[in-house]
């Protein structure tokens, strides 16, 4: 039988676990100038430049990533021979940031969403990715349309991985 002291200790232990628990953070950031072959085959997200002068060349920590992702830039990408404008949609919370939560969402009424991006080739001037494209009305159970896409490095600020 539990006495008052045991019950108090159990309550304190359970309460401590909730108070000291933390969220997850699994995002790393690589400036475009530092992208190398070690990222080929990895799941990444693309941080596009807001302007030609929007660059970063130094190492980035978690606090800096929050600041870098405070702006949602737009970019025009050619998907299935159609130019579509996408908005970076960053979901960074107070205590967590997960790569799977970062997406590109079209700004048109069709709501095309790019959820997964895999880097497959690196060149001096461009990067090639395989992207997973979801259309509005597609649930999580449906398979995405996959497509290879070439993006000029000059419009990329960095990659999240």
DOVEX-725883 format. One record per residue (C-alpha): residue number from 1; residue in one letter; chain; x, y, z. Coordinates in nm, 2 decimals, m for minus. Example, Ala and Ser with C-alpha at 12.3 -4.5 7.8 and 13.67 -1.06 7.14 Angstrom:
BEGIN
+-----+------+-----+--------+--------+--------+
: seq : type : mol :      u :      v :      w :
+-----+------+-----+--------+--------+--------+
:   1 :    A :   A :   1.23 :  m0.45 :   0.78 :
:   2 :    S :   A :   1.37 :  m0.11 :   0.71 :
+-----+------+-----+--------+--------+--------+
***
This chain:
BEGIN
+-----+------+-----+--------+--------+--------+
: seq : type : mol :      u :      v :      w :
+-----+------+-----+--------+--------+--------+
:   1 :    X :   A :   0.00 :   0.00 :   0.00 :
:   2 :    X :   A :   0.13 :   0.35 :  m0.09 :
:   3 :    X :   A :   0.18 :   0.60 :   0.18 :
:   4 :    X :   A :   0.15 :   0.98 :   0.14 :
:   5 :    X :   A :   0.53 :   1.01 :   0.08 :
:   6 :    X :   A :   0.53 :   0.75 :  m0.20 :
:   7 :    X :   A :   0.22 :   0.92 :  m0.37 :
:   8 :    X :   A :   0.39 :   1.26 :  m0.35 :
:   9 :    X :   A :   0.71 :   1.12 :  m0.50 :
:  10 :    X :   A :   0.52 :   0.96 :  m0.78 :
:  11 :    X :   A :   0.33 :   1.28 :  m0.85 :
:  12 :    X :   A :   0.65 :   1.48 :  m0.85 :
:  13 :    X :   A :   0.82 :   1.24 :  m1.09 :
:  14 :    X :   A :   0.53 :   1.23 :  m1.33 :
:  15 :    X :   A :   0.49 :   1.61 :  m1.32 :
:  16 :    X :   A :   0.87 :   1.66 :  m1.38 :
:  17 :    X :   A :   0.86 :   1.44 :  m1.69 :
:  18 :    X :   A :   0.60 :   1.67 :  m1.85 :
:  19 :    X :   A :   0.77 :   1.99 :  m1.74 :
:  20 :    X :   A :   1.11 :   1.90 :  m1.88 :
:  21 :    X :   A :   1.01 :   1.73 :  m2.20 :
:  22 :    X :   A :   1.12 :   1.90 :  m2.52 :
:  23 :    X :   A :   1.02 :   1.90 :  m2.89 :
:  24 :    X :   A :   1.21 :   1.77 :  m3.18 :
:  25 :    X :   A :   1.46 :   1.95 :  m3.40 :
:  26 :    X :   A :   1.59 :   1.77 :  m3.70 :
:  27 :    X :   A :   1.67 :   2.04 :  m3.95 :
:  28 :    X :   A :   2.01 :   2.14 :  m4.07 :
:  29 :    X :   A :   2.09 :   2.41 :  m4.32 :
:  30 :    X :   A :   2.36 :   2.42 :  m4.59 :
:  31 :    X :   A :   2.43 :   2.74 :  m4.78 :
:  32 :    X :   A :   2.43 :   2.69 :  m5.16 :
:  33 :    X :   A :   2.80 :   2.75 :  m5.18 :
:  34 :    X :   A :   2.86 :   2.46 :  m4.94 :
:  35 :    X :   A :   2.64 :   2.20 :  m5.10 :
:  36 :    X :   A :   2.85 :   1.89 :  m5.18 :
:  37 :    X :   A :   2.80 :   1.53 :  m5.30 :
:  38 :    X :   A :   2.74 :   1.41 :  m4.94 :
:  39 :    X :   A :   2.38 :   1.54 :  m4.98 :
:  40 :    X :   A :   2.30 :   1.34 :  m5.29 :
:  41 :    X :   A :   2.02 :   1.09 :  m5.22 :
:  42 :    X :   A :   1.91 :   1.28 :  m4.91 :
:  43 :    X :   A :   1.57 :   1.43 :  m4.84 :
:  44 :    X :   A :   1.61 :   1.81 :  m4.85 :
:  45 :    X :   A :   1.40 :   2.13 :  m4.88 :
:  46 :    X :   A :   1.50 :   2.43 :  m5.09 :
:  47 :    X :   A :   1.53 :   2.78 :  m4.94 :
:  48 :    X :   A :   1.50 :   3.01 :  m5.24 :
:  49 :    X :   A :   1.64 :   3.36 :  m5.26 :
:  50 :    X :   A :   1.41 :   3.66 :  m5.21 :
:  51 :    X :   A :   1.65 :   3.86 :  m5.44 :
:  52 :    X :   A :   1.99 :   3.83 :  m5.60 :
:  53 :    X :   A :   2.16 :   3.98 :  m5.30 :
:  54 :    X :   A :   1.98 :   3.73 :  m5.06 :
:  55 :    X :   A :   2.28 :   3.51 :  m4.98 :
:  56 :    X :   A :   2.44 :   3.33 :  m4.69 :
:  57 :    X :   A :   2.79 :   3.18 :  m4.68 :
:  58 :    X :   A :   2.85 :   3.10 :  m4.31 :
:  59 :    X :   A :   2.77 :   2.80 :  m4.09 :
:  60 :    X :   A :   2.41 :   2.80 :  m3.96 :
:  61 :    X :   A :   2.28 :   2.69 :  m3.62 :
:  62 :    X :   A :   1.92 :   2.63 :  m3.51 :
:  63 :    X :   A :   1.86 :   2.98 :  m3.40 :
:  64 :    X :   A :   1.99 :   3.12 :  m3.73 :
:  65 :    X :   A :   1.77 :   2.87 :  m3.92 :
:  66 :    X :   A :   1.47 :   3.02 :  m3.74 :
:  67 :    X :   A :   1.57 :   3.37 :  m3.86 :
:  68 :    X :   A :   1.65 :   3.25 :  m4.22 :
:  69 :    X :   A :   1.31 :   3.08 :  m4.24 :
:  70 :    X :   A :   1.11 :   3.38 :  m4.11 :
:  71 :    X :   A :   1.04 :   3.49 :  m4.46 :
:  72 :    X :   A :   0.83 :   3.28 :  m4.71 :
:  73 :    X :   A :   0.98 :   3.35 :  m5.05 :
:  74 :    X :   A :   0.81 :   3.26 :  m5.38 :
:  75 :    X :   A :   0.96 :   3.09 :  m5.68 :
:  76 :    X :   A :   0.84 :   2.99 :  m6.03 :
:  77 :    X :   A :   0.90 :   2.63 :  m6.12 :
:  78 :    X :   A :   0.81 :   2.44 :  m6.44 :
:  79 :    X :   A :   0.60 :   2.14 :  m6.34 :
:  80 :    X :   A :   0.48 :   1.91 :  m6.62 :
:  81 :    X :   A :   0.55 :   2.19 :  m6.88 :
:  82 :    X :   A :   0.35 :   2.45 :  m6.68 :
:  83 :    X :   A :   0.50 :   2.74 :  m6.49 :
:  84 :    X :   A :   0.37 :   2.74 :  m6.13 :
:  85 :    X :   A :   0.44 :   2.99 :  m5.86 :
:  86 :    X :   A :   0.52 :   2.82 :  m5.52 :
:  87 :    X :   A :   0.54 :   2.97 :  m5.17 :
:  88 :    X :   A :   0.78 :   2.84 :  m4.92 :
:  89 :    X :   A :   0.57 :   2.72 :  m4.63 :
:  90 :    X :   A :   0.78 :   2.69 :  m4.32 :
:  91 :    X :   A :   0.64 :   2.53 :  m4.01 :
:  92 :    X :   A :   0.89 :   2.61 :  m3.73 :
:  93 :    X :   A :   0.74 :   2.60 :  m3.38 :
:  94 :    X :   A :   0.87 :   2.72 :  m3.05 :
:  95 :    X :   A :   1.02 :   2.39 :  m2.95 :
:  96 :    X :   A :   1.03 :   2.19 :  m3.27 :
:  97 :    X :   A :   1.13 :   2.20 :  m3.64 :
:  98 :    X :   A :   1.09 :   1.89 :  m3.85 :
:  99 :    X :   A :   1.20 :   1.86 :  m4.21 :
: 100 :    X :   A :   0.88 :   1.68 :  m4.31 :
: 101 :    X :   A :   0.67 :   1.99 :  m4.21 :
: 102 :    X :   A :   0.84 :   2.21 :  m4.47 :
: 103 :    X :   A :   0.67 :   2.23 :  m4.80 :
: 104 :    X :   A :   0.62 :   2.43 :  m5.12 :
: 105 :    X :   A :   0.26 :   2.52 :  m5.19 :
: 106 :    X :   A :   0.13 :   2.67 :  m5.51 :
: 107 :    X :   A :  m0.03 :   3.01 :  m5.50 :
: 108 :    X :   A :  m0.29 :   2.93 :  m5.76 :
: 109 :    X :   A :  m0.63 :   2.78 :  m5.70 :
: 110 :    X :   A :  m0.51 :   2.42 :  m5.79 :
: 111 :    X :   A :  m0.31 :   2.39 :  m5.47 :
: 112 :    X :   A :  m0.02 :   2.19 :  m5.60 :
: 113 :    X :   A :   0.20 :   2.09 :  m5.31 :
: 114 :    X :   A :   0.56 :   1.97 :  m5.31 :
: 115 :    X :   A :   0.62 :   1.77 :  m4.99 :
: 116 :    X :   A :   0.93 :   1.56 :  m5.06 :
: 117 :    X :   A :   1.25 :   1.67 :  m5.24 :
: 118 :    X :   A :   1.55 :   1.45 :  m5.30 :
: 119 :    X :   A :   1.88 :   1.59 :  m5.43 :
: 120 :    X :   A :   2.00 :   1.36 :  m5.71 :
: 121 :    X :   A :   2.27 :   1.56 :  m5.90 :
: 122 :    X :   A :   2.50 :   1.86 :  m5.84 :
: 123 :    X :   A :   2.67 :   2.07 :  m6.10 :
: 124 :    X :   A :   2.86 :   2.40 :  m6.09 :
: 125 :    X :   A :   2.55 :   2.59 :  m6.21 :
: 126 :    X :   A :   2.25 :   2.39 :  m6.12 :
: 127 :    X :   A :   2.10 :   2.11 :  m5.90 :
: 128 :    X :   A :   1.87 :   1.83 :  m6.01 :
: 129 :    X :   A :   1.60 :   1.71 :  m5.77 :
: 130 :    X :   A :   1.33 :   1.44 :  m5.77 :
: 131 :    X :   A :   1.02 :   1.60 :  m5.62 :
: 132 :    X :   A :   0.69 :   1.45 :  m5.50 :
: 133 :    X :   A :   0.39 :   1.65 :  m5.62 :
: 134 :    X :   A :   0.05 :   1.63 :  m5.46 :
: 135 :    X :   A :  m0.26 :   1.78 :  m5.61 :
: 136 :    X :   A :  m0.55 :   1.91 :  m5.41 :
: 137 :    X :   A :  m0.80 :   1.64 :  m5.33 :
: 138 :    X :   A :  m0.52 :   1.38 :  m5.30 :
: 139 :    X :   A :  m0.52 :   1.22 :  m4.95 :
: 140 :    X :   A :  m0.21 :   1.09 :  m4.78 :
: 141 :    X :   A :  m0.31 :   0.74 :  m4.90 :
: 142 :    X :   A :  m0.26 :   0.83 :  m5.27 :
: 143 :    X :   A :   0.07 :   0.82 :  m5.43 :
: 144 :    X :   A :   0.23 :   1.15 :  m5.54 :
: 145 :    X :   A :   0.34 :   1.23 :  m5.89 :
: 146 :    X :   A :   0.72 :   1.22 :  m5.90 :
: 147 :    X :   A :   0.92 :   1.44 :  m6.14 :
: 148 :    X :   A :   1.28 :   1.54 :  m6.19 :
: 149 :    X :   A :   1.34 :   1.91 :  m6.19 :
: 150 :    X :   A :   1.65 :   2.12 :  m6.27 :
: 151 :    X :   A :   1.70 :   2.44 :  m6.06 :
: 152 :    X :   A :   1.96 :   2.70 :  m6.13 :
: 153 :    X :   A :   2.18 :   2.76 :  m5.82 :
: 154 :    X :   A :   2.15 :   3.13 :  m5.87 :
: 155 :    X :   A :   1.80 :   3.13 :  m5.72 :
: 156 :    X :   A :   1.88 :   2.91 :  m5.43 :
: 157 :    X :   A :   2.00 :   3.04 :  m5.09 :
: 158 :    X :   A :   2.05 :   2.70 :  m4.93 :
: 159 :    X :   A :   1.92 :   2.36 :  m4.86 :
: 160 :    X :   A :   1.75 :   2.22 :  m4.54 :
: 161 :    X :   A :   1.82 :   1.86 :  m4.47 :
+-----+------+-----+--------+--------+--------+
***
